Amino acid sequence: KYSETSLQPIELNKTIEREISAYLLDNSDRLASENISDLEYFELKDYLKMVVKSELVKKELEKSVNSLDLTNFAYEKYLINKQSFYIEKELRDIDYFNIYYNEDNKEQQLKIVNDLIDSLKNNNYEETKNKYSDADSIEFVEGVNNYYYTENYKDFSDSVFSVNNIGVVPNPLDAKNRFVVIWVKKIYPIGYKEFEDVKEQLIKEIKKEKLKSEYAKLLLNLNQGEYDVNEEGIISLKDKYVN
């Protein structure tokens, strides 16, 4: 058990009634114009009750989960699944810049490329990105993670793996109609990934698992003895009034 939620059924039901009343008041003219029956009205209220309850429970659980320190649980999961974090090929996390050119402006664009590389050498990545963010001929490609050497993209791979440290690759790649400037963010050597390299990923997985489990249990508890709404009626009312 990771944590407990502070959400109580009585408090929840009061909040639900307030939310539903506000919705019905805001949409009273539209509902009146549809001339719905009393049965449809109460079914709509019941549908709204389920929607509001679901959202409130979800928000409460997310708040509870996000306040936790799940590092120890993540480390346990890392040890149990360590074999899955073995790297057989060196991997790299990269971002890169595409600087497009044509035959008329190639030399001019190459000057921009050299200035960009100098900026990356002397400043951090974000400063350089902001500096060139308004340039129409420059495209930023970010979040290329776990890239490995492949013959399918030999020239690009040669460029990515031409340096031994993180930072900018000093020699731009001249591809068709574009120069490519590569920024190496992270290098994963052959062997097991360190815990710190996968900690955030594992914590995210644990939060997702916990939310799913706790949400189902809490909602089941709060739903004990609830009125069973006709599902077909709910779907039609949802399409008619809520979307």
C-alpha positions as CSV (number, residue, x, y, z in Angstrom):
1,K,0.0,0.0,0.0
2,Y,1.6,3.2,-1.1
3,S,-0.7,5.8,0.3
4,E,-4.2,6.7,1.5
5,T,-6.7,9.1,-0.1
6,S,-8.4,11.8,2.0
7,L,-11.5,11.6,-0.1
8,Q,-14.6,10.5,1.9
9,P,-18.0,9.4,0.5
10,I,-20.0,12.1,2.3
11,E,-17.7,14.9,1.2
12,L,-17.6,13.4,-2.3
13,N,-21.4,13.3,-2.6
14,K,-21.8,16.9,-1.5
15,T,-19.2,18.0,-4.1
16,I,-21.0,16.0,-6.8
17,E,-24.3,17.6,-6.1
18,R,-22.7,21.1,-6.3
19,E,-21.1,20.2,-9.6
20,I,-24.3,18.8,-11.1
21,S,-26.4,21.7,-9.9
22,A,-24.0,24.1,-11.5
23,Y,-24.0,22.2,-14.8
24,L,-27.8,22.0,-14.9
25,L,-28.2,25.6,-14.0
26,D,-25.7,26.7,-16.7
27,N,-27.5,24.5,-19.3
28,S,-31.1,25.0,-18.2
29,D,-32.2,26.9,-21.3
30,R,-30.8,24.3,-23.6
31,L,-32.3,21.4,-21.7
32,A,-35.7,23.2,-21.5
33,S,-35.7,23.7,-25.3
34,E,-35.2,20.0,-25.8
35,N,-38.4,19.3,-23.8
36,I,-36.9,16.2,-22.2
37,S,-39.0,13.9,-20.0
38,D,-38.6,13.6,-16.3
39,L,-37.0,10.1,-16.8
40,E,-34.5,11.5,-19.2
41,Y,-33.7,14.3,-16.8
42,F,-33.0,12.0,-13.9
43,E,-31.0,9.7,-16.1
44,L,-28.9,12.7,-17.2
45,K,-28.3,13.7,-13.6
46,D,-27.2,10.1,-12.9
47,Y,-24.8,10.2,-15.8
48,L,-23.4,13.5,-14.7
49,K,-23.0,12.0,-11.2
50,M,-20.9,9.2,-12.5
51,V,-18.8,11.6,-14.6
52,V,-18.2,14.1,-11.8
53,K,-17.4,11.3,-9.3
54,S,-14.9,9.8,-11.7
55,E,-13.1,13.0,-12.3
56,L,-13.0,13.9,-8.6
57,V,-11.7,10.5,-7.6
58,K,-9.1,10.7,-10.4
59,K,-7.9,14.2,-9.3
60,E,-7.7,13.1,-5.6
61,L,-5.7,10.0,-6.4
62,E,-3.4,11.8,-8.8
63,K,-2.7,14.4,-6.1
64,S,-2.0,11.6,-3.6
65,V,0.3,9.7,-5.9
66,N,2.2,12.8,-7.0
67,S,3.0,13.7,-3.4
68,L,4.8,10.3,-2.8
69,D,8.4,9.5,-2.9
70,L,8.5,6.3,-5.0
71,T,12.2,6.1,-5.4
72,N,12.5,3.0,-3.2
73,F,9.8,1.2,-5.1
74,A,11.4,2.2,-8.4
75,Y,14.8,0.8,-7.2
76,E,13.1,-2.5,-6.2
77,K,11.6,-2.7,-9.7
78,Y,15.0,-1.9,-11.2
79,L,16.7,-4.7,-9.4
80,I,13.9,-7.2,-10.3
81,N,13.9,-6.2,-14.0
82,K,17.6,-5.3,-14.3
83,Q,18.2,-7.8,-17.1
84,S,15.8,-5.8,-19.3
85,F,18.0,-2.7,-18.9
86,Y,21.1,-4.4,-20.4
87,I,22.4,-2.6,-23.5
88,E,24.0,-4.7,-26.2
89,K,24.8,-1.7,-28.4
90,E,25.9,1.8,-27.4
91,L,22.8,4.1,-27.3
92,R,22.6,7.9,-27.5
93,D,19.9,10.4,-26.8
94,I,20.1,13.2,-29.3
95,D,18.5,16.4,-30.6
96,Y,19.4,17.9,-34.0
97,F,18.9,20.9,-36.2
98,N,18.0,20.8,-39.8
99,I,19.2,23.9,-41.7
100,Y,17.6,23.8,-45.2
101,Y,19.3,25.2,-48.2
102,N,19.1,25.4,-52.0
103,E,21.9,25.9,-54.5
104,D,21.3,29.7,-54.4
105,N,21.8,30.1,-50.7
106,K,23.9,27.2,-49.7
107,E,27.0,29.2,-48.8
108,Q,24.9,31.7,-46.8
109,Q,23.2,28.8,-44.9
110,L,26.6,27.2,-44.2
111,K,27.6,30.4,-42.4
112,I,24.5,30.1,-40.2
113,V,25.4,26.5,-39.6
114,N,28.9,27.5,-38.4
115,D,27.5,30.2,-36.2
116,L,25.0,27.8,-34.7
117,I,27.8,25.3,-33.9
118,D,29.9,28.0,-32.3
119,S,26.9,29.0,-30.2
120,L,26.3,25.4,-29.1
121,K,30.0,25.2,-28.1
122,N,29.9,28.4,-26.1
123,N,26.4,28.4,-24.7
124,N,23.9,25.7,-23.6
125,Y,21.4,24.1,-25.9
126,E,18.3,26.0,-24.8
127,E,20.0,29.4,-25.3
128,T,21.0,28.4,-28.8
129,K,17.6,27.1,-29.6
130,N,16.0,30.3,-28.4
131,K,18.4,32.3,-30.4
132,Y,17.4,30.6,-33.7
133,S,13.8,29.9,-32.9
134,D,12.5,32.5,-35.4
135,A,14.6,31.2,-38.3
136,D,12.3,29.9,-41.0
137,S,15.0,27.7,-42.6
138,I,15.9,25.9,-39.3
139,E,13.9,22.9,-38.0
140,F,14.4,21.6,-34.4
141,V,14.1,17.8,-34.0
142,E,14.1,16.8,-30.3
143,G,13.7,13.7,-28.2
144,V,15.4,11.1,-30.4
145,N,16.3,8.7,-27.6
146,N,18.1,5.4,-27.5
147,Y,19.5,5.9,-31.0
148,Y,21.9,3.1,-32.1
149,Y,24.3,2.8,-35.0
150,T,22.5,1.5,-38.1
151,E,23.8,0.9,-41.6
152,N,20.4,2.0,-42.9
153,Y,21.3,5.6,-42.0
154,K,25.1,5.3,-42.2
155,D,26.0,8.9,-42.8
156,F,23.7,10.1,-39.9
157,S,24.9,7.3,-37.6
158,D,28.6,8.1,-38.5
159,S,28.0,11.7,-37.5
160,V,26.1,10.8,-34.2
161,F,28.9,8.4,-33.1
162,S,31.8,10.6,-34.3
163,V,32.3,12.1,-30.8
164,N,33.0,10.5,-27.5
165,N,31.4,13.1,-25.2
166,I,28.1,14.8,-24.9
167,G,27.6,18.1,-26.6
168,V,27.6,19.3,-30.2
169,V,29.1,17.3,-33.1
170,P,31.5,19.9,-34.5
171,N,31.2,18.8,-38.1
172,P,27.8,19.3,-39.7
173,L,26.3,16.6,-41.9
174,D,25.6,17.7,-45.4
175,A,22.4,15.8,-46.4
176,K,20.3,16.4,-49.4
177,N,19.1,20.1,-49.3
178,R,19.9,20.4,-45.6
179,F,22.8,20.6,-43.1
180,V,22.3,18.6,-39.9
181,V,23.8,19.8,-36.7
182,I,23.6,17.1,-33.9
183,W,23.5,17.6,-30.2
184,V,24.4,14.5,-28.1
185,K,22.5,14.7,-24.8
186,K,23.3,11.3,-23.2
187,I,25.5,8.3,-24.0
188,Y,24.6,4.8,-22.8
189,P,27.6,2.5,-23.0
190,I,27.3,-1.2,-23.5
191,G,26.2,-2.9,-20.2
192,Y,23.5,-2.2,-17.7
193,K,21.8,1.1,-17.6
194,E,22.3,2.9,-14.3
195,F,19.3,3.3,-12.0
196,E,19.4,7.1,-12.3
197,D,19.0,6.7,-16.1
198,V,15.7,4.7,-15.8
199,K,14.4,6.1,-12.4
200,E,11.9,8.5,-13.9
201,Q,10.6,5.9,-16.3
202,L,10.1,3.4,-13.5
203,I,8.4,6.0,-11.2
204,K,6.0,6.9,-14.0
205,E,5.1,3.2,-14.5
206,I,4.6,2.7,-10.8
207,K,2.3,5.8,-10.6
208,K,0.3,4.5,-13.5
209,E,-0.1,1.1,-11.9
210,K,-1.0,2.5,-8.5
211,L,-3.5,5.0,-10.0
212,K,-5.3,2.2,-11.9
213,S,-5.4,-0.1,-8.9
214,E,-6.4,2.5,-6.3
215,Y,-8.9,4.2,-8.6
216,A,-10.7,0.9,-9.2
217,K,-10.9,0.1,-5.5
218,L,-12.0,3.5,-4.4
219,L,-14.7,3.8,-7.1
220,L,-16.0,0.3,-6.3
221,N,-16.3,1.3,-2.6
222,L,-18.1,4.6,-3.4
223,N,-20.4,2.9,-5.9
224,Q,-21.8,0.4,-3.4
225,G,-25.6,0.5,-3.5
226,E,-25.8,3.0,-6.3
227,Y,-28.7,3.2,-8.7
228,D,-28.0,1.1,-11.9
229,V,-28.5,3.4,-14.9
230,N,-29.5,2.1,-18.3
231,E,-26.4,2.2,-20.4
232,E,-28.1,2.8,-23.7
233,G,-29.9,5.8,-22.2
234,I,-26.6,7.1,-20.9
235,I,-25.0,6.9,-24.3
236,S,-27.8,8.7,-26.0
237,L,-28.0,11.4,-23.4
238,K,-24.2,11.8,-23.5
239,D,-24.3,12.4,-27.2
240,K,-27.3,14.8,-26.9
241,Y,-26.4,17.0,-24.0
242,V,-22.8,16.6,-22.9
243,N,-20.6,16.5,-26.0
